[in-house]
Amino acid sequence: MRRPPIGAALLVATLALAGACTDDEPAGDADDGTTTTTLDPSWSPPGTEIGLGLTVPDGAHLAGPVFHRPQPVIMEQVQPDGDELEALLVVDEDPYGVFDAVAEQVRALGPEMNGSASSCEWWDLSVDDDHGGFSVEALGPVSDPPPDEASAVRCEASALDPELSVSIELRWGGELPGSLVVTASAHATDIALEDYVSTPGSPDAASAEATAAVPEAAPRDQPDVGDPFGGSANCLSGGYARMVLPEGSRLVGTEGGPDGRSVL
């Protein structure tokens, strides 16, 4: 997935929040003994349209709106067709399943996107107590048994054909609450499909063993104004650190981790 440039490593998308109060029941134990979850009023449910033929899968919600930005012309043979879109999904459960559901949608549209079996890796994720920055060590693919120090999972896949380009990235576990970012754009080109370079891999889903070993995700806590939030950025004078929540805002969703994007 394309990374933000240095100096803007943390993309914070701002959403004006109207009617932030809700009559939903607070999170806790329901009368029948199950646990209820309060949905953020700025989340949209599974089935919500993302754009370019993609929708929010089961097990996830769209955090805020879908964001659009103009596409640059990178090469003369490929002409943009509309804006590039980016969406942050909060992942509630089954991270591999959510990833594979979006990858399957992409394959149905044409581009050959890999599944979680060849797109996911174990992460050792830690937080710098001095600055709040995240440090990450990749520990190998989820097709291998998780090392003892594995605390999180990251999955990433990109695919394109002569009309569509899509990238998805999932983060889950340890200090991360669970997210999937979708970036997609349409284009027109006379480059033949066979001239596109495909990423080695397969559409297969992660194994049952990898699924059973997925670490728990962090609670989706709401920071107070002035508290650090989201991912760590390299645009601060102290090096990698997290931004603090400004007055008049609240956190709708976040990737967390290094250069993680957030929606306010």
C-alpha positions in Angstrom: 0.0 0.0 0.0 1.2 3.5 -0.8 2.7 5.2 2.3 2.2 8.8 3.2 5.2 11.1 2.5 7.7 12.0 5.2 6.3 14.9 7.1 2.7 13.6 6.8 3.2 10.0 7.8 0.0 10.0 9.8 -3.0 10.8 7.7 -5.7 12.1 10.0 -9.0 12.5 8.2 -11.3 14.9 9.9 -15.0 14.3 10.0 -17.5 16.9 11.3 -19.6 15.1 13.9 -23.2 16.1 14.2 -25.5 14.3 16.6 -22.7 12.5 18.4 -25.0 11.5 21.2 -26.8 8.2 20.8 -29.5 6.2 22.6 -27.6 2.9 22.1 -27.2 0.8 25.2 -23.7 1.2 26.8 -21.3 -1.7 26.4 -21.7 -4.3 29.1 -23.5 -7.4 30.0 -27.0 -7.9 28.5 -29.9 -9.4 30.4 -29.3 -12.8 28.7 -25.7 -12.9 29.9 -24.2 -12.0 26.5 -22.0 -8.9 26.0 -23.4 -5.9 24.1 -21.3 -3.5 22.1 -22.1 0.2 21.5 -21.7 1.1 17.9 -20.1 4.5 17.2 -22.7 6.8 15.6 -20.2 7.6 12.8 -19.8 3.9 11.8 -21.7 2.4 8.8 -22.7 -1.3 8.8 -21.7 -4.2 6.7 -23.1 -3.9 3.2 -22.3 -0.1 3.0 -21.0 0.9 -0.4 -17.3 1.9 -0.4 -17.1 2.6 -4.1 -15.9 1.0 -7.4 -17.9 -2.1 -6.7 -16.6 -2.7 -3.1 -18.7 -2.9 0.0 -18.1 -3.3 3.8 -17.9 -7.0 4.6 -19.4 -8.8 7.6 -17.3 -8.4 10.7 -16.4 -4.8 10.0 -17.9 -1.2 9.9 -16.9 1.8 7.9 -15.4 4.5 10.1 -16.7 7.9 9.0 -17.0 8.6 5.3 -15.1 7.3 2.3 -12.4 9.8 1.4 -11.6 10.9 -2.1 -8.6 12.6 -3.6 -7.5 13.4 -7.2 -5.3 10.8 -8.9 -2.0 12.0 -10.3 -1.0 11.0 -13.9 2.0 8.8 -13.3 2.5 7.5 -16.8 1.0 8.6 -20.1 -0.4 5.2 -21.0 -2.5 5.1 -17.8 -5.2 7.9 -17.5 -7.1 8.3 -14.2 -10.8 7.7 -14.3 -12.2 9.7 -11.3 -10.8 10.1 -7.9 -8.8 7.6 -5.8 -10.8 6.5 -2.8 -9.7 5.5 0.7 -11.7 4.0 3.5 -10.9 3.0 7.0 -12.8 -0.1 8.3 -12.9 -1.0 12.0 -12.7 -4.8 12.2 -14.9 -6.2 14.9 -14.1 -10.0 14.6 -12.5 -12.6 12.4 -9.6 -10.5 10.9 -8.6 -13.1 8.3 -12.2 -13.5 7.3 -12.7 -9.8 6.8 -9.5 -9.5 4.8 -10.5 -12.5 2.6 -14.0 -11.2 2.0 -12.6 -7.9 0.6 -10.0 -9.8 -1.5 -12.8 -12.0 -2.9 -14.7 -8.9 -3.9 -11.6 -7.5 -5.7 -11.1 -10.8 -7.6 -14.8 -10.7 -8.7 -14.1 -7.3 -10.2 -11.1 -8.6 -12.2 -7.8 -8.0 -10.4 -6.2 -11.1 -9.0 -5.8 -10.3 -5.3 -4.1 -12.8 -3.0 -5.8 -14.2 0.1 -4.7 -14.1 3.7 -2.6 -17.3 3.5 0.0 -15.5 1.4 -0.6 -11.9 2.5 -0.3 -12.0 6.3 2.6 -12.0 8.7 3.1 -12.2 12.5 4.2 -8.9 14.1 6.1 -8.2 17.4 4.6 -4.8 18.2 5.8 -2.7 21.1 5.3 0.9 22.3 8.0 3.3 23.3 7.0 4.6 26.8 8.9 7.8 26.4 7.3 9.0 23.2 4.4 6.7 22.5 5.8 5.6 19.2 5.4 2.1 17.9 8.1 -0.3 16.9 7.5 -3.4 14.8 9.5 -6.5 14.0 8.1 -8.8 11.3 8.3 -12.4 12.4 7.4 -14.4 9.3 4.3 -15.5 7.5 1.2 -16.8 9.3 1.7 -20.1 7.4 4.4 -20.7 10.0 3.6 -21.3 13.7 3.6 -18.0 15.6 6.8 -17.2 17.5 6.4 -16.7 21.2 6.9 -12.9 20.8 4.2 -12.5 18.2 1.6 -10.0 19.5 -0.1 -8.8 16.3 -1.0 -9.7 12.7 -0.6 -7.6 9.6 -1.9 -8.5 6.2 -1.3 -6.5 2.9 -2.3 -7.2 -0.7 -2.4 -5.2 -3.9 -3.9 -6.0 -7.3 -4.6 -4.3 -10.5 -5.8 -4.8 -14.1 -6.3 -2.4 -17.0 -9.3 -0.8 -15.3 -8.9 -1.0 -11.6 -6.2 -0.9 -8.8 -6.9 -1.9 -5.2 -4.7 -2.2 -2.1 -5.9 -3.4 1.3 -4.0 -3.5 4.6 -5.2 -5.2 7.9 -3.8 -4.7 11.3 -5.0 -6.6 14.4 -3.8 -7.6 17.9 -1.7 -6.5 20.8 -1.8 -2.7 21.0 -4.0 -2.6 17.8 -7.8 -2.5 18.0 -8.4 -4.0 14.5 -8.6 -2.2 11.2 -8.5 -2.6 7.4 -7.7 0.3 5.0 -9.0 0.0 1.4 -7.4 2.2 -1.3 -8.8 1.9 -4.8 -8.8 3.8 -8.1 -10.1 3.3 -11.6 -8.1 4.1 -14.8 -8.1 3.7 -18.5 -5.1 2.2 -20.4 -4.1 0.5 -23.6 -1.5 -1.6 -21.7 -2.4 -5.3 -22.2 -3.4 -7.3 -19.2 -0.5 -9.7 -19.7 2.0 -6.8 -19.3 0.8 -6.2 -15.7 3.1 -7.7 -13.1 1.2 -9.9 -10.6 2.3 -10.6 -7.0 3.2 -14.2 -6.4 0.7 -15.9 -4.1 -2.7 -17.5 -4.0 -6.3 -16.7 -3.2 -6.3 -19.2 -0.3 -7.4 -18.2 3.2 -5.2 -18.5 6.2 -5.2 -22.0 7.8 -7.3 -23.0 10.8 -4.1 -23.2 12.8 -3.2 -19.6 11.9 -6.8 -18.5 12.7 -6.7 -20.2 16.1 -3.4 -18.5 17.0 -4.6 -14.9 16.2 -3.9 -12.7 19.3 -6.6 -10.7 20.9 -7.1 -7.1 19.6 -6.8 -4.1 21.9 -10.0 -2.6 23.3 -11.4 0.2 21.2 -11.0 2.9 23.9 -12.0 6.6 23.4 -9.2 8.9 24.3 -9.9 12.2 26.2 -9.0 15.5 24.7 -5.2 16.0 25.1 -4.5 12.2 25.2 -2.4 10.5 22.5 -4.3 8.6 19.9 -3.9 6.5 16.8 -0.6 5.7 15.1 2.8 7.2 15.6 4.0 9.8 13.2 7.5 11.0 12.2 6.5 14.6 11.6 7.1 15.7 15.3 10.3 17.2 16.6 10.7 14.4 19.1 10.8 11.7 16.4 8.2 9.1 16.1 5.3 9.8 18.5 1.6 10.0 18.6 -0.5 13.1 18.2 -2.9 14.2 20.9 -6.7 14.5 20.5 -7.6 18.2 19.8 -10.4 20.1 21.5 -13.8 19.6 19.9 -13.1 16.2 18.4 -13.3 12.5 19.1 -11.7 9.4 17.6 -14.0 7.5 15.2 -11.5 4.8 14.1 -7.7 4.2 13.8 -5.2 1.8 12.4 -2.7 2.3 15.2 0.9 1.3 14.8 3.6 3.0 12.8 2.2 5.6 10.4 -1.3 4.4 11.2 -4.2 6.5 9.8 -7.1 7.7 11.9 -10.5 9.3 11.4 -11.7 12.0 13.8 
